[in-house]
Amino acid sequence: MSAPDTNVEKQARNHRPSLIGIALALIIAGVAAVFFIGWDAAPDGEQAAPALVEDSQ
């Protein structure tokens, strides 16, 4: 059963801050994901030299 006296405009007005907050959180999460994926994929300035292993015989 639905409520007999619903005011859709009032409900939309009341839910607007929550929907804006959810949208902002999704945008921030997306930007952070792109940033960290880019950070991880970016080439380093210097290539690490391979470790030299000396045989101690």
OpenMM code with the backbone's topology and positions (N, CA, C; nanometers):
from openmm import Vec3, app, unit

residues = "MET SER ALA PRO ASP THR ASN VAL GLU LYS GLN ALA ARG ASN HIS ARG PRO SER LEU ILE GLY ILE ALA LEU ALA LEU ILE ILE ALA GLY VAL ALA ALA VAL PHE PHE ILE GLY TRP ASP ALA ALA PRO ASP GLY GLU GLN ALA ALA PRO ALA LEU VAL GLU ASP SER GLN".split()
positions = [
    Vec3(0.0838, -0.1187, 0.0000),
    Vec3(0.0000, 0.0000, 0.0000),
    Vec3(0.0881, 0.1247, 0.0000),
    Vec3(0.0409, 0.2244, -0.0656),
    Vec3(0.1147, 0.3503, -0.0682),
    Vec3(0.0472, 0.4517, 0.0242),
    Vec3(0.1224, 0.5527, 0.0570),
    Vec3(0.0682, 0.6574, 0.1433),
    Vec3(-0.0397, 0.7343, 0.0673),
    Vec3(-0.1498, 0.7686, 0.1322),
    Vec3(-0.2609, 0.8338, 0.0624),
    Vec3(-0.2322, 0.9786, 0.0220),
    Vec3(-0.1509, 1.0485, 0.0982),
    Vec3(-0.1283, 1.1891, 0.0663),
    Vec3(0.0219, 1.2152, 0.0513),
    Vec3(0.0720, 1.1923, -0.0687),
    Vec3(0.2140, 1.2153, -0.0956),
    Vec3(0.2307, 1.3463, -0.1705),
    Vec3(0.3345, 1.4164, -0.1347),
    Vec3(0.3685, 1.5408, -0.2016),
    Vec3(0.5064, 1.5206, -0.2631),
    Vec3(0.5098, 1.4882, -0.3905),
    Vec3(0.6343, 1.4526, -0.4575),
    Vec3(0.7311, 1.5704, -0.4597),
    Vec3(0.6829, 1.6908, -0.4789),
    Vec3(0.7705, 1.8074, -0.4815),
    Vec3(0.8385, 1.8279, -0.3468),
    Vec3(0.7645, 1.8121, -0.2389),
    Vec3(0.8199, 1.8283, -0.1051),
    Vec3(0.9223, 1.7182, -0.0765),
    Vec3(0.8918, 1.5957, -0.1183),
    Vec3(0.9851, 1.4856, -0.0979),
    Vec3(1.1129, 1.5080, -0.1783),
    Vec3(1.1007, 1.5559, -0.2997),
    Vec3(1.2182, 1.5836, -0.3824),
    Vec3(1.3032, 1.6922, -0.3178),
    Vec3(1.2396, 1.7940, -0.2645),
    Vec3(1.3112, 1.9023, -0.1968),
    Vec3(1.3830, 1.8501, -0.0726),
    Vec3(1.3177, 1.7623, 0.0016),
    Vec3(1.3770, 1.7090, 0.1241),
    Vec3(1.4937, 1.6141, 0.0960),
    Vec3(1.4910, 1.5440, -0.0161),
    Vec3(1.5949, 1.4470, -0.0473),
    Vec3(1.7106, 1.5065, -0.1269),
    Vec3(1.6975, 1.6283, -0.1731),
    Vec3(1.8001, 1.6904, -0.2574),
    Vec3(1.9381, 1.6935, -0.1905),
    Vec3(1.9520, 1.7350, -0.0624),
    Vec3(2.0864, 1.7372, -0.0009),
    Vec3(2.1502, 1.5980, 0.0052),
    Vec3(2.0713, 1.4977, 0.0327),
    Vec3(2.1257, 1.3617, 0.0390),
    Vec3(2.1714, 1.3154, -0.0981),
    Vec3(2.0931, 1.3430, -0.2006),
    Vec3(2.1301, 1.3024, -0.3357),
    Vec3(2.2547, 1.3770, -0.3846),
    Vec3(2.2663, 1.5042, -0.3487),
    Vec3(2.3852, 1.5812, -0.3846),
    Vec3(2.5076, 1.5239, -0.3132),
    Vec3(2.4926, 1.4878, -0.1873),
    Vec3(2.6029, 1.4286, -0.1118),
    Vec3(2.6482, 1.2960, -0.1711),
    Vec3(2.5534, 1.2122, -0.2110),
    Vec3(2.5875, 1.0842, -0.2733),
    Vec3(2.6594, 1.1076, -0.4058),
    Vec3(2.6093, 1.2022, -0.4853),
    Vec3(2.6725, 1.2317, -0.6137),
    Vec3(2.8152, 1.2838, -0.5936),
    Vec3(2.8358, 1.3722, -0.4964),
    Vec3(2.9697, 1.4235, -0.4689),
    Vec3(3.0634, 1.3126, -0.4231),
    Vec3(3.0139, 1.2223, -0.3398),
    Vec3(3.0964, 1.1105, -0.2938),
    Vec3(3.1374, 1.0218, -0.4106),
    Vec3(3.0459, 0.9971, -0.5035),
    Vec3(3.0793, 0.9158, -0.6203),
    Vec3(3.1812, 0.9857, -0.7107),
    Vec3(3.1668, 1.1160, -0.7263),
    Vec3(3.2607, 1.1917, -0.8083),
    Vec3(3.3997, 1.1905, -0.7440),
    Vec3(3.4066, 1.2123, -0.6140),
    Vec3(3.5351, 1.2113, -0.5431),
    Vec3(3.5993, 1.0732, -0.5510),
    Vec3(3.5198, 0.9685, -0.5349),
    Vec3(3.5737, 0.8322, -0.5446),
    Vec3(3.6258, 0.8049, -0.6857),
    Vec3(3.5556, 0.8518, -0.7873),
    Vec3(3.6011, 0.8325, -0.9244),
    Vec3(3.7306, 0.9065, -0.9523),
    Vec3(3.7405, 1.0307, -0.9056),
    Vec3(3.8622, 1.1083, -0.9251),
    Vec3(3.9784, 1.0422, -0.8507),
    Vec3(3.9537, 0.9953, -0.7293),
    Vec3(4.0593, 0.9287, -0.6533),
    Vec3(4.1036, 0.7998, -0.7230),
    Vec3(4.0098, 0.7250, -0.7781),
    Vec3(4.0451, 0.6010, -0.8480),
    Vec3(4.1311, 0.6311, -0.9695),
    Vec3(4.0938, 0.7311, -1.0482),
    Vec3(4.1725, 0.7679, -1.1657),
    Vec3(4.3108, 0.8163, -1.1238),
    Vec3(4.3176, 0.8938, -1.0180),
    Vec3(4.4456, 0.9455, -0.9683),
    Vec3(4.5374, 0.8314, -0.9260),
    Vec3(4.4866, 0.7383, -0.8461),
    Vec3(4.5712, 0.6303, -0.7959),
    Vec3(4.6080, 0.5305, -0.9053),
    Vec3(4.5201, 0.5077, -1.0008),
    Vec3(4.5553, 0.4206, -1.1127),
    Vec3(4.6636, 0.4882, -1.1968),
    Vec3(4.6492, 0.6170, -1.2188),
    Vec3(4.7514, 0.6909, -1.2929),
    Vec3(4.8827, 0.6961, -1.2184),
    Vec3(4.8782, 0.7114, -1.0880),
    Vec3(4.9984, 0.7158, -1.0052),
    Vec3(5.0723, 0.5825, -1.0154),
    Vec3(4.9968, 0.4729, -1.0110),
    Vec3(5.0564, 0.3401, -1.0151),
    Vec3(5.1116, 0.3082, -1.1540),
    Vec3(5.0490, 0.3572, -1.2578),
    Vec3(5.0899, 0.3260, -1.3942),
    Vec3(5.1992, 0.4188, -1.4455),
    Vec3(5.2231, 0.5309, -1.3790),
    Vec3(5.3226, 0.6274, -1.4257),
    Vec3(5.4623, 0.5674, -1.4148),
    Vec3(5.5440, 0.5896, -1.5166),
    Vec3(5.6808, 0.5372, -1.5101),
    Vec3(5.7629, 0.6140, -1.4070),
    Vec3(5.8513, 0.5418, -1.3414),
    Vec3(5.9382, 0.6063, -1.2431),
    Vec3(6.0466, 0.6853, -1.3156),
    Vec3(6.1013, 0.7842, -1.2500),
    Vec3(6.2054, 0.8648, -1.3098),
    Vec3(6.3326, 0.7855, -1.3343),
    Vec3(6.3682, 0.7011, -1.2419),
    Vec3(6.4882, 0.6207, -1.2557),
    Vec3(6.4502, 0.4736, -1.2542),
    Vec3(6.5146, 0.4006, -1.3398),
    Vec3(6.4919, 0.2568, -1.3392),
    Vec3(6.5810, 0.1954, -1.2323),
    Vec3(6.5270, 0.1049, -1.1572),
    Vec3(6.6048, 0.0383, -1.0537),
    Vec3(6.7050, -0.0551, -1.1196),
    Vec3(6.8275, -0.0458, -1.0748),
    Vec3(6.9320, -0.1330, -1.1278),
    Vec3(6.9105, -0.2741, -1.0760),
    Vec3(6.9342, -0.3725, -1.1586),
    Vec3(6.9180, -0.5097, -1.1110),
    Vec3(7.0196, -0.5395, -1.0011),
    Vec3(6.9780, -0.6159, -0.9060),
    Vec3(7.0652, -0.6493, -0.7949),
    Vec3(7.1780, -0.7396, -0.8432),
    Vec3(7.2992, -0.7042, -0.8063),
    Vec3(7.4140, -0.7850, -0.8435),
    Vec3(7.4354, -0.8913, -0.7363),
    Vec3(7.4445, -1.0131, -0.7802),
    Vec3(7.4660, -1.1229, -0.6863),
    Vec3(7.6065, -1.1757, -0.7106),
    Vec3(7.6877, -1.1715, -0.6079),
    Vec3(7.8247, -1.2212, -0.6198),
    Vec3(7.8297, -1.3625, -0.5669),
    Vec3(7.8990, -1.4437, -0.6394),
    Vec3(7.9140, -1.5829, -0.5972),
    Vec3(8.0306, -1.5898, -0.4993),
    Vec3(8.0095, -1.6406, -0.3830),
    Vec3(8.1128, -1.6422, -0.2794),
    Vec3(8.1820, -1.7775, -0.2712),
    Vec3(8.2229, -1.8318, -0.3825),
    Vec3(8.2907, -1.9614, -0.3809),
    Vec3(8.4377, -1.9454, -0.3794),
] * unit.nanometer
topology = app.Topology()
chain = topology.addChain("A")
for resn in residues:
    res = topology.addResidue(resn, chain)
    for name in ("N", "CA", "C"):
        topology.addAtom(name, app.Element.getBySymbol(name[0]), res)
